């Protein structure tokens, strides 16, 4: 390529010479912004632009952003790569309400779960029809028990509220979004904002429910865990029940379990990497053990694992018990 010169006449009539290096003829479909980016060496594709921003973020160092700010910006940059099924609550952990449930039991369901919204279904979760919000429920009960026309001066008699009414007959069920697990989390966020619906049910290829995503789940991918005044403090995942016996959440990390039991898991010798005690048991068993089963393995000498709670896809609650090692044969 040869150097090229072009001339343009400014508003004053003065002729200006502009020098450009290389072929200046615009490519088909190329915008002036694309040519400007190329001229200054700025990469124009979305992927390269993200790399440029991440590089600039690293070069900013401590003087530019705090560690928390840098982490949030990185999370935002990668939000488009996060799928809905990466942030969803799995089906086995969803707490829903049958539409035929009485308001009395709905109140107890909210009290036990601690949620402000719960999905509503017809016969099974795969027949989800919407969600119910605790605020709508409390407003319904307050209006039923209200004595007087003016809420500011009225009194309240909750005995006037009929708690035997079925949820389906109250009109309290609100719409919920149904989305595939492959949807980008950023797209779901946009849909939630547009539709003003903060809960989505994740469906599989057959229309069954695979999981649940709330607006808070997506926001937490950017800002980290959010705990409000009703969240209970974190409890240990492994607790001592009696001498030489512990109760463990199957999601308890191996390091935490090892510390609680004073047990060394380093000699298990698995080819695959596992991080939780439940994952370790499934990997060693080659399947998901059933509730009531006691699992023992030569790779876990001196330890028996009781399956206290599980479904056909994962372990939930375990009992860990020290057992006497097998006596060695006399020589």
PLY file of the C-alpha trace (Angstrom):
ply
format ascii 1.0
element vertex 331
property float x
property float y
property float z
element edge 330
property int vertex1
property int vertex2
end_header
0.00 0.00 0.00
1.13 3.56 -0.64
0.55 6.68 1.39
-2.52 8.63 0.31
-3.43 12.29 0.63
-6.84 13.93 0.39
-7.83 17.53 0.46
-10.86 19.16 2.06
-11.99 22.72 2.17
-12.91 24.06 5.61
-15.51 26.67 6.49
-12.95 29.47 5.98
-12.12 28.30 2.47
-8.67 27.17 3.58
-7.57 23.95 1.97
-6.46 21.31 4.45
-4.47 18.23 3.66
-5.31 15.05 5.52
-2.84 12.19 5.40
-3.98 8.61 5.82
-1.84 5.53 5.75
-3.11 2.50 3.90
-6.27 1.92 1.85
-8.81 4.60 2.76
-11.69 3.23 0.72
-14.46 2.20 3.13
-15.30 -1.47 3.28
-18.83 -2.56 2.54
-21.02 -2.16 5.62
-18.25 -0.46 7.59
-19.38 2.56 9.61
-17.37 5.68 10.30
-17.07 4.51 13.91
-15.53 1.22 12.79
-12.98 3.11 10.65
-12.19 5.44 13.54
-11.61 2.51 15.89
-9.30 0.91 13.33
-7.41 4.18 12.83
-6.67 4.57 16.53
-5.97 0.87 17.06
-9.03 0.22 19.24
-10.41 -3.29 18.79
-13.98 -3.17 17.63
-15.51 -6.59 18.32
-17.51 -7.06 21.55
-15.08 -9.72 22.75
-12.02 -7.56 22.10
-13.71 -4.54 23.64
-14.30 -6.52 26.81
-10.63 -7.55 26.81
-9.63 -3.89 26.44
-11.79 -2.91 29.39
-10.47 -5.73 31.55
-6.89 -4.80 30.66
-7.57 -1.17 31.53
-9.13 -2.30 34.78
-6.01 -4.24 35.71
-3.72 -1.37 34.73
-5.74 1.04 36.89
-4.44 -0.75 39.97
-5.36 0.19 43.49
-5.31 3.87 42.63
-8.22 3.54 40.17
-10.76 1.26 41.84
-11.11 -0.58 45.12
-10.89 -4.38 45.08
-14.67 -4.58 45.53
-15.31 -2.19 42.64
-12.98 -4.10 40.32
-14.69 -7.38 41.19
-18.15 -5.94 40.50
-17.03 -4.47 37.17
-15.57 -7.83 36.14
-18.82 -9.54 37.11
-20.78 -7.05 35.00
-18.49 -7.65 32.01
-19.10 -11.38 32.26
-22.82 -11.21 33.05
-23.64 -11.84 29.39
-21.71 -15.12 29.59
-23.67 -16.29 32.65
-26.62 -18.53 31.85
-29.84 -18.71 33.79
-29.11 -22.28 34.85
-25.82 -21.06 36.36
-27.67 -18.95 38.94
-30.95 -20.81 39.41
-32.15 -22.60 42.53
-32.47 -26.27 41.59
-35.88 -27.92 41.45
-35.18 -30.01 44.55
-34.77 -26.82 46.61
-37.89 -25.04 45.33
-40.61 -24.50 47.93
-43.93 -24.06 46.15
-47.61 -23.97 47.10
-50.49 -25.93 45.60
-53.31 -23.63 44.45
-55.76 -25.67 46.55
-53.90 -24.85 49.77
-55.92 -22.90 52.34
-54.81 -19.42 53.34
-54.06 -20.75 56.81
-51.50 -23.20 55.42
-50.15 -20.57 53.01
-49.37 -18.34 56.00
-47.52 -21.18 57.68
-45.64 -21.94 54.44
-44.36 -18.35 54.30
-43.46 -18.45 58.00
-41.48 -21.68 57.66
-39.72 -20.84 54.38
-38.91 -17.20 55.15
-39.54 -16.29 51.50
-41.49 -13.25 50.33
-42.57 -14.92 47.06
-43.41 -18.54 46.36
-44.40 -20.30 43.12
-47.94 -21.65 42.88
-48.71 -24.87 41.03
-51.63 -27.09 40.06
-51.12 -30.68 41.27
-47.36 -30.66 40.63
-44.56 -28.14 40.18
-44.45 -28.96 36.47
-47.92 -27.39 36.27
-46.81 -24.05 37.73
-49.38 -21.28 37.20
-47.75 -18.26 38.86
-46.59 -17.00 42.22
-47.98 -15.52 45.41
-46.43 -12.57 47.25
-46.60 -12.27 51.05
-47.54 -8.60 50.70
-50.61 -9.46 48.61
-51.62 -12.10 51.14
-51.31 -9.75 54.12
-53.24 -7.00 52.28
-56.00 -9.51 51.50
-56.28 -10.55 55.15
-56.15 -6.98 56.43
-58.96 -5.90 54.11
-61.06 -8.89 55.15
-60.63 -7.99 58.82
-60.95 -4.22 58.41
-63.69 -2.50 60.40
-64.40 0.95 59.01
-64.01 2.48 55.57
-60.92 4.60 56.20
-57.79 2.46 56.65
-56.14 5.24 58.67
-58.85 5.16 61.37
-60.24 1.63 60.94
-59.73 -1.16 63.44
-58.72 -4.70 62.57
-60.36 -7.98 63.51
-58.51 -10.83 61.81
-61.14 -13.32 63.00
-63.31 -11.90 60.20
-60.82 -13.21 57.61
-61.74 -16.66 56.31
-58.51 -18.66 56.43
-60.20 -21.76 55.05
-60.47 -20.20 51.58
-58.36 -21.93 48.93
-55.59 -19.85 47.39
-57.02 -20.39 43.88
-60.24 -18.59 44.88
-58.58 -15.41 46.16
-57.18 -13.91 42.96
-53.78 -13.51 44.66
-51.80 -15.56 42.14
-49.60 -13.29 40.02
-47.92 -14.13 36.69
-44.42 -15.58 36.65
-41.87 -15.72 33.83
-41.00 -19.04 32.17
-37.53 -19.15 30.62
-35.04 -21.76 29.31
-31.90 -22.47 31.27
-29.75 -21.48 28.30
-30.97 -17.86 28.38
-28.25 -15.33 29.32
-28.82 -13.97 32.81
-28.51 -10.43 31.43
-31.45 -11.08 29.07
-33.57 -12.37 31.94
-32.68 -9.30 33.97
-33.94 -7.11 31.14
-37.19 -9.10 30.90
-37.76 -8.82 34.63
-37.30 -5.06 34.47
-39.61 -4.72 31.46
-42.38 -6.93 32.87
-41.90 -5.89 36.50
-41.81 -9.55 37.52
-39.04 -10.60 39.87
-39.38 -14.39 39.66
-38.83 -16.80 36.78
-39.24 -20.55 36.55
-36.65 -22.37 34.46
-38.16 -24.98 32.15
-36.59 -27.91 30.35
-37.17 -29.04 26.76
-40.32 -30.93 27.79
-41.86 -27.99 29.64
-41.05 -29.34 33.10
-39.66 -27.09 35.81
-35.90 -27.37 36.33
-35.30 -24.47 38.70
-36.19 -20.99 39.90
-34.46 -17.63 39.51
-35.26 -14.43 41.37
-34.05 -10.92 40.64
-31.90 -11.17 43.76
-30.13 -14.26 42.37
-29.04 -12.29 39.29
-28.01 -9.20 41.24
-25.93 -11.37 43.58
-23.82 -12.52 40.61
-22.61 -8.92 40.39
-22.52 -7.64 43.97
-22.14 -10.87 45.94
-24.44 -12.40 48.55
-27.21 -10.14 49.83
-28.53 -10.76 53.31
-31.46 -8.84 54.74
-32.69 -8.43 58.30
-34.67 -11.68 58.09
-31.78 -13.86 56.98
-30.52 -16.09 59.73
-26.84 -16.10 60.50
-24.75 -18.74 58.82
-24.87 -22.02 60.70
-22.17 -24.70 60.59
-22.70 -27.27 57.85
-21.21 -29.97 60.07
-22.32 -30.24 63.71
-21.55 -32.79 66.39
-24.61 -34.85 67.36
-22.98 -37.15 69.92
-19.51 -38.55 70.54
-18.02 -39.77 67.27
-21.12 -38.83 65.26
-21.86 -35.70 63.21
-24.72 -34.35 61.13
-23.64 -32.75 57.85
-25.18 -30.85 55.00
-24.11 -32.77 51.88
-22.91 -29.45 50.43
-20.40 -28.97 53.25
-16.92 -28.42 51.88
-14.41 -31.20 52.42
-11.98 -28.89 54.24
-14.70 -27.90 56.69
-15.76 -31.53 57.17
-12.18 -32.63 57.72
-11.70 -29.97 60.37
-14.93 -30.84 62.20
-14.18 -34.59 62.23
-10.40 -34.30 62.54
-10.26 -36.62 59.53
-7.84 -36.65 56.60
-9.53 -36.96 53.21
-6.32 -36.43 51.25
-5.69 -40.16 50.80
-8.99 -40.91 49.05
-7.27 -40.86 45.66
-10.05 -39.81 43.29
-9.30 -39.08 39.65
-11.96 -36.35 39.60
-11.92 -33.24 41.76
-14.72 -32.96 44.36
-15.28 -30.15 46.83
-18.13 -31.34 49.06
-18.72 -34.33 51.32
-21.82 -35.26 49.32
-19.87 -35.11 46.07
-17.21 -37.35 47.58
-19.74 -39.99 48.62
-21.42 -40.00 45.19
-18.04 -40.23 43.45
-16.94 -43.16 45.59
-20.28 -44.97 45.29
-20.64 -44.30 41.57
-24.32 -43.43 42.15
-26.57 -41.48 44.51
-27.09 -43.67 47.58
-30.66 -44.02 48.84
-32.15 -42.64 52.05
-31.57 -45.07 54.94
-28.47 -46.56 53.37
-25.15 -46.64 55.23
-22.19 -46.19 52.93
-18.74 -47.51 53.81
-15.66 -47.69 51.63
-12.08 -48.87 51.93
-11.13 -45.38 50.78
-12.79 -43.90 53.87
-11.24 -46.06 56.60
-12.88 -45.73 60.00
-15.81 -43.67 58.69
-19.41 -44.65 57.89
-21.81 -42.34 56.09
-25.56 -42.58 56.79
-27.86 -41.16 54.10
-30.46 -39.14 56.00
-32.02 -37.16 53.17
-31.65 -37.40 49.39
-33.55 -37.52 46.13
-32.78 -39.32 42.90
-30.39 -36.56 41.80
-28.41 -35.52 44.87
-27.63 -36.07 48.52
-28.97 -33.52 51.00
-28.27 -34.56 54.60
-25.72 -37.02 55.95
-24.81 -38.66 59.23
-21.07 -39.23 59.68
-19.96 -41.83 62.20
-16.58 -43.13 63.27
-16.35 -46.90 63.19
-13.70 -49.28 64.43
-11.19 -50.16 61.71
-11.22 -53.67 60.35
-8.90 -55.90 62.42
-5.74 -56.83 60.59
-5.09 -60.48 59.86
-2.54 -62.22 62.11
0.69 -63.12 60.40
0 1
1 2
2 3
3 4
4 5
5 6
6 7
7 8
8 9
9 10
10 11
11 12
12 13
13 14
14 15
15 16
16 17
17 18
18 19
19 20
20 21
21 22
22 23
23 24
24 25
25 26
26 27
27 28
28 29
29 30
30 31
31 32
32 33
33 34
34 35
35 36
36 37
37 38
38 39
39 40
40 41
41 42
42 43
43 44
44 45
45 46
46 47
47 48
48 49
49 50
50 51
51 52
52 53
53 54
54 55
55 56
56 57
57 58
58 59
59 60
60 61
61 62
62 63
63 64
64 65
65 66
66 67
67 68
68 69
69 70
70 71
71 72
72 73
73 74
74 75
75 76
76 77
77 78
78 79
79 80
80 81
81 82
82 83
83 84
84 85
85 86
86 87
87 88
88 89
89 90
90 91
91 92
92 93
93 94
94 95
95 96
96 97
97 98
98 99
99 100
100 101
101 102
102 103
103 104
104 105
105 106
106 107
107 108
108 109
109 110
110 111
111 112
112 113
113 114
114 115
115 116
116 117
117 118
118 119
119 120
120 121
121 122
122 123
123 124
124 125
125 126
126 127
127 128
128 129
129 130
130 131
131 132
132 133
133 134
134 135
135 136
136 137
137 138
138 139
139 140
140 141
141 142
142 143
143 144
144 145
145 146
146 147
147 148
148 149
149 150
150 151
151 152
152 153
153 154
154 155
155 156
156 157
157 158
158 159
159 160
160 161
161 162
162 163
163 164
164 165
165 166
166 167
167 168
168 169
169 170
170 171
171 172
172 173
173 174
174 175
175 176
176 177
177 178
178 179
179 180
180 181
181 182
182 183
183 184
184 185
185 186
186 187
187 188
188 189
189 190
190 191
191 192
192 193
193 194
194 195
195 196
196 197
197 198
198 199
199 200
200 201
201 202
202 203
203 204
204 205
205 206
206 207
207 208
208 209
209 210
210 211
211 212
212 213
213 214
214 215
215 216
216 217
217 218
218 219
219 220
220 221
221 222
222 223
223 224
224 225
225 226
226 227
227 228
228 229
229 230
230 231
231 232
232 233
233 234
234 235
235 236
236 237
237 238
238 239
239 240
240 241
241 242
242 243
243 244
244 245
245 246
246 247
247 248
248 249
249 250
250 251
251 252
252 253
253 254
254 255
255 256
256 257
257 258
258 259
259 260
260 261
261 262
262 263
263 264
264 265
265 266
266 267
267 268
268 269
269 270
270 271
271 272
272 273
273 274
274 275
275 276
276 277
277 278
278 279
279 280
280 281
281 282
282 283
283 284
284 285
285 286
286 287
287 288
288 289
289 290
290 291
291 292
292 293
293 294
294 295
295 296
296 297
297 298
298 299
299 300
300 301
301 302
302 303
303 304
304 305
305 306
306 307
307 308
308 309
309 310
310 311
311 312
312 313
313 314
314 315
315 316
316 317
317 318
318 319
319 320
320 321
321 322
322 323
323 324
324 325
325 326
326 327
327 328
328 329
329 330
